[in-house]
Amino acid sequence: MEHSCRARADLAVASEHRREGIATVLIEKLKEIAAKRRVYVIFVQADTGIEDEPAMALYTKLGRREDVVHFDIAVEGETSAA
């Protein structure tokens, strides 16, 4: 079985609507779309600050945590953060 991979998307819920289950619904819909496209896993990159604890709890509930190291490698002439 072949699998698709390599797509990137940013997902955020407006601060005034957080903790209403919106992110869970969005992620569940994303899982449905991914399954139809034969994607076998969704990788989530999350920040780990105190303000990110609710998001981390959500991701922990929905998936399995893997501790990885992330590197930002600057590109000459590039001024925006990726």
Distance bins in CASP14 RR format, pairs under 12 A and 6 or more apart:
PFRMAT RR
TARGET T0000
AUTHOR 0000-0000-0000
RMODE 2
METHOD distances of the structure
MODEL  1
1 38 1 0 0 1 0 0 0 0 0 0 0
1 39 0 0 0 0 0 1 0 0 0 0 0
1 40 0 0 0 0 1 0 0 0 0 0 0
2 37 0 0 0 0 0 1 0 0 0 0 0
2 38 1 0 0 1 0 0 0 0 0 0 0
2 39 0 0 0 0 0 1 0 0 0 0 0
2 40 0 0 0 0 0 1 0 0 0 0 0
3 34 0 0 0 0 1 0 0 0 0 0 0
3 35 0 0 0 0 0 1 0 0 0 0 0
3 37 0 0 0 0 1 0 0 0 0 0 0
3 38 1 0 1 0 0 0 0 0 0 0 0
3 39 1 0 0 1 0 0 0 0 0 0 0
3 40 1 0 1 0 0 0 0 0 0 0 0
3 41 0 0 0 0 1 0 0 0 0 0 0
4 33 0 0 0 0 0 1 0 0 0 0 0
4 34 0 0 0 0 1 0 0 0 0 0 0
4 35 0 0 0 0 0 1 0 0 0 0 0
4 36 0 0 0 0 1 0 0 0 0 0 0
4 37 1 0 1 0 0 0 0 0 0 0 0
4 38 1 0 1 0 0 0 0 0 0 0 0
4 39 1 0 1 0 0 0 0 0 0 0 0
4 40 0 0 0 0 1 0 0 0 0 0 0
4 41 0 0 0 0 0 1 0 0 0 0 0
4 42 0 0 0 0 0 1 0 0 0 0 0
5 34 0 0 0 0 0 1 0 0 0 0 0
5 37 0 0 0 0 1 0 0 0 0 0 0
5 38 0 0 0 0 1 0 0 0 0 0 0
5 39 1 0 0 1 0 0 0 0 0 0 0
5 40 0 0 0 0 1 0 0 0 0 0 0
5 41 0 0 0 0 1 0 0 0 0 0 0
5 42 0 0 0 0 0 1 0 0 0 0 0
5 43 0 0 0 0 1 0 0 0 0 0 0
6 37 0 0 0 0 0 1 0 0 0 0 0
6 39 0 0 0 0 1 0 0 0 0 0 0
6 41 0 0 0 0 0 1 0 0 0 0 0
6 42 0 0 0 0 0 1 0 0 0 0 0
6 43 0 0 0 0 0 1 0 0 0 0 0
7 30 0 0 0 0 0 1 0 0 0 0 0
7 33 0 0 0 0 1 0 0 0 0 0 0
7 34 0 0 0 0 1 0 0 0 0 0 0
7 37 0 0 0 0 1 0 0 0 0 0 0
7 39 1 0 0 1 0 0 0 0 0 0 0
7 41 0 0 0 0 0 1 0 0 0 0 0
7 42 0 0 0 0 1 0 0 0 0 0 0
7 43 0 0 0 0 1 0 0 0 0 0 0
8 42 0 0 0 0 0 1 0 0 0 0 0
8 43 0 0 0 0 1 0 0 0 0 0 0
8 44 0 0 0 0 0 1 0 0 0 0 0
8 45 0 0 0 0 1 0 0 0 0 0 0
8 82 0 0 0 0 0 1 0 0 0 0 0
9 26 0 0 0 0 0 1 0 0 0 0 0
9 27 0 0 0 0 0 1 0 0 0 0 0
9 29 0 0 0 0 0 1 0 0 0 0 0
9 30 1 0 0 1 0 0 0 0 0 0 0
9 33 0 0 0 0 0 1 0 0 0 0 0
9 34 0 0 0 0 0 1 0 0 0 0 0
9 39 0 0 0 0 0 1 0 0 0 0 0
9 42 0 0 0 0 1 0 0 0 0 0 0
9 43 0 0 0 0 0 1 0 0 0 0 0
9 44 0 0 0 0 0 1 0 0 0 0 0
9 45 0 0 0 0 0 1 0 0 0 0 0
10 26 0 0 0 0 0 1 0 0 0 0 0
10 30 0 0 0 0 0 1 0 0 0 0 0
10 44 0 0 0 0 0 1 0 0 0 0 0
10 45 0 0 0 0 1 0 0 0 0 0 0
10 46 0 0 0 0 0 1 0 0 0 0 0
10 82 0 0 0 0 0 1 0 0 0 0 0
11 22 0 0 0 0 1 0 0 0 0 0 0
11 23 1 0 0 1 0 0 0 0 0 0 0
11 24 0 0 0 0 0 1 0 0 0 0 0
11 25 0 0 0 0 0 1 0 0 0 0 0
11 26 1 0 0 1 0 0 0 0 0 0 0
11 27 1 0 0 1 0 0 0 0 0 0 0
11 29 0 0 0 0 0 1 0 0 0 0 0
11 30 1 0 0 1 0 0 0 0 0 0 0
11 42 0 0 0 0 0 1 0 0 0 0 0
11 44 0 0 0 0 1 0 0 0 0 0 0
11 45 0 0 0 0 0 1 0 0 0 0 0
11 46 0 0 0 0 0 1 0 0 0 0 0
11 55 0 0 0 0 1 0 0 0 0 0 0
11 58 0 0 0 0 0 1 0 0 0 0 0
11 59 0 0 0 0 0 1 0 0 0 0 0
12 18 0 0 0 0 1 0 0 0 0 0 0
12 22 0 0 0 0 0 1 0 0 0 0 0
12 23 0 0 0 0 1 0 0 0 0 0 0
12 26 0 0 0 0 1 0 0 0 0 0 0
12 46 0 0 0 0 0 1 0 0 0 0 0
12 47 0 0 0 0 0 1 0 0 0 0 0
12 52 0 0 0 0 0 1 0 0 0 0 0
12 55 0 0 0 0 1 0 0 0 0 0 0
13 19 0 0 0 0 1 0 0 0 0 0 0
13 20 1 0 0 1 0 0 0 0 0 0 0
13 21 0 0 0 0 1 0 0 0 0 0 0
13 22 1 0 1 0 0 0 0 0 0 0 0
13 23 1 0 1 0 0 0 0 0 0 0 0
13 24 0 0 0 0 1 0 0 0 0 0 0
13 25 0 0 0 0 1 0 0 0 0 0 0
13 26 1 0 0 1 0 0 0 0 0 0 0
13 27 0 0 0 0 0 1 0 0 0 0 0
13 54 0 0 0 0 0 1 0 0 0 0 0
13 55 0 0 0 0 1 0 0 0 0 0 0
13 58 0 0 0 0 0 1 0 0 0 0 0
14 20 0 0 0 0 0 1 0 0 0 0 0
14 22 0 0 0 0 1 0 0 0 0 0 0
14 23 0 0 0 0 0 1 0 0 0 0 0
15 22 0 0 0 0 0 1 0 0 0 0 0
15 51 0 0 0 0 1 0 0 0 0 0 0
15 54 0 0 0 0 0 1 0 0 0 0 0
15 55 0 0 0 0 0 1 0 0 0 0 0
16 22 0 0 0 0 0 1 0 0 0 0 0
17 23 0 0 0 0 1 0 0 0 0 0 0
17 25 0 0 0 0 0 1 0 0 0 0 0
17 26 0 0 0 0 0 1 0 0 0 0 0
18 24 0 0 0 0 0 1 0 0 0 0 0
18 51 0 0 0 0 0 1 0 0 0 0 0
18 52 0 0 0 0 0 1 0 0 0 0 0
18 53 0 0 0 0 0 1 0 0 0 0 0
18 54 1 0 0 1 0 0 0 0 0 0 0
18 55 0 0 0 0 1 0 0 0 0 0 0
18 57 0 0 0 0 0 1 0 0 0 0 0
18 58 0 0 0 0 1 0 0 0 0 0 0
19 53 0 0 0 0 0 1 0 0 0 0 0
19 54 1 0 0 1 0 0 0 0 0 0 0
19 55 0 0 0 0 0 1 0 0 0 0 0
19 57 0 0 0 0 0 1 0 0 0 0 0
19 58 0 0 0 0 1 0 0 0 0 0 0
20 26 0 0 0 0 0 1 0 0 0 0 0
20 54 0 0 0 0 0 1 0 0 0 0 0
20 58 0 0 0 0 0 1 0 0 0 0 0
21 27 0 0 0 0 1 0 0 0 0 0 0
21 28 0 0 0 0 1 0 0 0 0 0 0
21 54 0 0 0 0 0 1 0 0 0 0 0
21 55 0 0 0 0 0 1 0 0 0 0 0
21 58 0 0 0 0 1 0 0 0 0 0 0
21 61 0 0 0 0 0 1 0 0 0 0 0
21 62 0 0 0 0 0 1 0 0 0 0 0
22 28 0 0 0 0 0 1 0 0 0 0 0
22 29 0 0 0 0 0 1 0 0 0 0 0
22 55 0 0 0 0 0 1 0 0 0 0 0
22 58 0 0 0 0 0 1 0 0 0 0 0
23 29 0 0 0 0 0 1 0 0 0 0 0
23 30 0 0 0 0 0 1 0 0 0 0 0
23 44 0 0 0 0 0 1 0 0 0 0 0
23 46 0 0 0 0 0 1 0 0 0 0 0
23 54 0 0 0 0 1 0 0 0 0 0 0
23 55 1 0 0 1 0 0 0 0 0 0 0
23 56 0 0 0 0 0 1 0 0 0 0 0
23 57 0 0 0 0 0 1 0 0 0 0 0
23 58 1 0 1 0 0 0 0 0 0 0 0
23 59 0 0 0 0 1 0 0 0 0 0 0
23 61 0 0 0 0 0 1 0 0 0 0 0
23 62 0 0 0 0 1 0 0 0 0 0 0
24 30 0 0 0 0 0 1 0 0 0 0 0
24 31 0 0 0 0 0 1 0 0 0 0 0
24 54 0 0 0 0 0 1 0 0 0 0 0
24 55 0 0 0 0 0 1 0 0 0 0 0
24 57 0 0 0 0 0 1 0 0 0 0 0
24 58 1 0 0 1 0 0 0 0 0 0 0
24 59 0 0 0 0 0 1 0 0 0 0 0
24 61 0 0 0 0 1 0 0 0 0 0 0
24 62 1 0 0 1 0 0 0 0 0 0 0
24 63 0 0 0 0 0 1 0 0 0 0 0
25 31 0 0 0 0 0 1 0 0 0 0 0
25 32 0 0 0 0 0 1 0 0 0 0 0
25 58 0 0 0 0 0 1 0 0 0 0 0
25 62 0 0 0 0 0 1 0 0 0 0 0
26 32 0 0 0 0 0 1 0 0 0 0 0
26 33 0 0 0 0 0 1 0 0 0 0 0
26 42 0 0 0 0 0 1 0 0 0 0 0
26 44 0 0 0 0 0 1 0 0 0 0 0
26 58 0 0 0 0 0 1 0 0 0 0 0
26 62 0 0 0 0 0 1 0 0 0 0 0
27 33 0 0 0 0 0 1 0 0 0 0 0
27 34 0 0 0 0 0 1 0 0 0 0 0
27 42 1 0 0 1 0 0 0 0 0 0 0
27 44 0 0 0 0 1 0 0 0 0 0 0
27 55 0 0 0 0 0 1 0 0 0 0 0
27 58 1 0 0 1 0 0 0 0 0 0 0
27 59 0 0 0 0 1 0 0 0 0 0 0
27 61 0 0 0 0 0 1 0 0 0 0 0
27 62 1 0 0 1 0 0 0 0 0 0 0
27 63 0 0 0 0 1 0 0 0 0 0 0
28 34 0 0 0 0 0 1 0 0 0 0 0
28 35 0 0 0 0 0 1 0 0 0 0 0
28 42 0 0 0 0 0 1 0 0 0 0 0
28 58 0 0 0 0 0 1 0 0 0 0 0
28 61 0 0 0 0 0 1 0 0 0 0 0
28 62 0 0 0 0 1 0 0 0 0 0 0
29 35 0 0 0 0 0 1 0 0 0 0 0
29 36 0 0 0 0 0 1 0 0 0 0 0
29 42 0 0 0 0 0 1 0 0 0 0 0
30 36 0 0 0 0 0 1 0 0 0 0 0
30 37 0 0 0 0 0 1 0 0 0 0 0
30 39 0 0 0 0 1 0 0 0 0 0 0
30 41 0 0 0 0 0 1 0 0 0 0 0
30 42 1 0 0 1 0 0 0 0 0 0 0
30 43 0 0 0 0 0 1 0 0 0 0 0
30 44 0 0 0 0 0 1 0 0 0 0 0
30 62 0 0 0 0 0 1 0 0 0 0 0
31 37 0 0 0 0 0 1 0 0 0 0 0
31 39 0 0 0 0 1 0 0 0 0 0 0
31 40 0 0 0 0 0 1 0 0 0 0 0
31 41 0 0 0 0 0 1 0 0 0 0 0
31 42 1 0 0 1 0 0 0 0 0 0 0
31 44 0 0 0 0 0 1 0 0 0 0 0
31 62 0 0 0 0 1 0 0 0 0 0 0
31 63 0 0 0 0 0 1 0 0 0 0 0
32 39 0 0 0 0 0 1 0 0 0 0 0
32 42 0 0 0 0 0 1 0 0 0 0 0
33 39 0 0 0 0 1 0 0 0 0 0 0
33 42 0 0 0 0 1 0 0 0 0 0 0
34 40 0 0 0 0 1 0 0 0 0 0 0
34 41 0 0 0 0 1 0 0 0 0 0 0
34 42 1 0 1 0 0 0 0 0 0 0 0
34 43 0 0 0 0 0 1 0 0 0 0 0
35 41 0 0 0 0 0 1 0 0 0 0 0
35 42 0 0 0 0 0 1 0 0 0 0 0
41 62 0 0 0 0 0 1 0 0 0 0 0
41 63 0 0 0 0 1 0 0 0 0 0 0
41 64 0 0 0 0 1 0 0 0 0 0 0
41 66 0 0 0 0 0 1 0 0 0 0 0
42 59 0 0 0 0 0 1 0 0 0 0 0
42 62 0 0 0 0 1 0 0 0 0 0 0
42 63 0 0 0 0 1 0 0 0 0 0 0
42 64 0 0 0 0 0 1 0 0 0 0 0
43 59 0 0 0 0 0 1 0 0 0 0 0
43 63 0 0 0 0 0 1 0 0 0 0 0
43 64 0 0 0 0 0 1 0 0 0 0 0
43 65 0 0 0 0 0 1 0 0 0 0 0
43 66 0 0 0 0 1 0 0 0 0 0 0
43 68 0 0 0 0 1 0 0 0 0 0 0
43 70 0 0 0 0 0 1 0 0 0 0 0
44 52 0 0 0 0 0 1 0 0 0 0 0
44 55 0 0 0 0 1 0 0 0 0 0 0
44 56 0 0 0 0 1 0 0 0 0 0 0
44 58 0 0 0 0 1 0 0 0 0 0 0
44 59 1 0 1 0 0 0 0 0 0 0 0
44 60 0 0 0 0 0 1 0 0 0 0 0
44 61 0 0 0 0 0 1 0 0 0 0 0
44 62 0 0 0 0 1 0 0 0 0 0 0
44 63 0 0 0 0 1 0 0 0 0 0 0
44 64 0 0 0 0 0 1 0 0 0 0 0
44 65 0 0 0 0 1 0 0 0 0 0 0
44 66 0 0 0 0 0 1 0 0 0 0 0
44 68 0 0 0 0 0 1 0 0 0 0 0
45 52 0 0 0 0 0 1 0 0 0 0 0
45 55 0 0 0 0 0 1 0 0 0 0 0
45 56 0 0 0 0 0 1 0 0 0 0 0
45 59 0 0 0 0 1 0 0 0 0 0 0
45 66 0 0 0 0 0 1 0 0 0 0 0
45 68 0 0 0 0 1 0 0 0 0 0 0
45 69 0 0 0 0 0 1 0 0 0 0 0
45 70 1 0 0 1 0 0 0 0 0 0 0
45 72 0 0 0 0 0 1 0 0 0 0 0
45 82 0 0 0 0 0 1 0 0 0 0 0
46 52 1 0 0 1 0 0 0 0 0 0 0
46 53 0 0 0 0 0 1 0 0 0 0 0
46 54 0 0 0 0 0 1 0 0 0 0 0
46 55 1 0 1 0 0 0 0 0 0 0 0
46 56 1 0 1 0 0 0 0 0 0 0 0
46 57 0 0 0 0 0 1 0 0 0 0 0
46 58 0 0 0 0 1 0 0 0 0 0 0
46 59 1 0 1 0 0 0 0 0 0 0 0
46 60 0 0 0 0 1 0 0 0 0 0 0
46 62 0 0 0 0 0 1 0 0 0 0 0
46 63 0 0 0 0 0 1 0 0 0 0 0
46 65 0 0 0 0 1 0 0 0 0 0 0
46 66 0 0 0 0 0 1 0 0 0 0 0
46 67 0 0 0 0 0 1 0 0 0 0 0
46 68 0 0 0 0 0 1 0 0 0 0 0
46 70 0 0 0 0 0 1 0 0 0 0 0
47 53 0 0 0 0 0 1 0 0 0 0 0
47 54 0 0 0 0 0 1 0 0 0 0 0
47 55 1 0 0 1 0 0 0 0 0 0 0
47 56 0 0 0 0 1 0 0 0 0 0 0
47 59 0 0 0 0 0 1 0 0 0 0 0
47 70 0 0 0 0 0 1 0 0 0 0 0
48 55 0 0 0 0 1 0 0 0 0 0 0
48 56 1 0 0 1 0 0 0 0 0 0 0
48 59 0 0 0 0 0 1 0 0 0 0 0
48 60 0 0 0 0 0 1 0 0 0 0 0
48 65 0 0 0 0 0 1 0 0 0 0 0
48 67 0 0 0 0 0 1 0 0 0 0 0
48 70 0 0 0 0 0 1 0 0 0 0 0
49 55 0 0 0 0 1 0 0 0 0 0 0
49 56 0 0 0 0 1 0 0 0 0 0 0
50 56 0 0 0 0 0 1 0 0 0 0 0
52 58 0 0 0 0 0 1 0 0 0 0 0
52 59 0 0 0 0 1 0 0 0 0 0 0
52 60 0 0 0 0 0 1 0 0 0 0 0
53 59 0 0 0 0 0 1 0 0 0 0 0
53 60 0 0 0 0 0 1 0 0 0 0 0
54 60 0 0 0 0 0 1 0 0 0 0 0
54 61 0 0 0 0 0 1 0 0 0 0 0
55 61 0 0 0 0 0 1 0 0 0 0 0
55 62 0 0 0 0 0 1 0 0 0 0 0
56 62 0 0 0 0 0 1 0 0 0 0 0
56 63 0 0 0 0 0 1 0 0 0 0 0
56 65 0 0 0 0 1 0 0 0 0 0 0
57 63 0 0 0 0 0 1 0 0 0 0 0
57 65 0 0 0 0 0 1 0 0 0 0 0
58 65 0 0 0 0 0 1 0 0 0 0 0
59 65 1 0 0 1 0 0 0 0 0 0 0
59 66 0 0 0 0 0 1 0 0 0 0 0
60 66 0 0 0 0 0 1 0 0 0 0 0
70 82 0 0 0 0 0 1 0 0 0 0 0
71 82 0 0 0 0 0 1 0 0 0 0 0
72 78 0 0 0 0 0 1 0 0 0 0 0
72 80 0 0 0 0 0 1 0 0 0 0 0
72 81 1 0 0 1 0 0 0 0 0 0 0
72 82 1 0 0 1 0 0 0 0 0 0 0
73 81 0 0 0 0 0 1 0 0 0 0 0
73 82 0 0 0 0 1 0 0 0 0 0 0
74 80 0 0 0 0 0 1 0 0 0 0 0
74 81 0 0 0 0 1 0 0 0 0 0 0
74 82 0 0 0 0 1 0 0 0 0 0 0
75 81 0 0 0 0 0 1 0 0 0 0 0
75 82 0 0 0 0 1 0 0 0 0 0 0
END
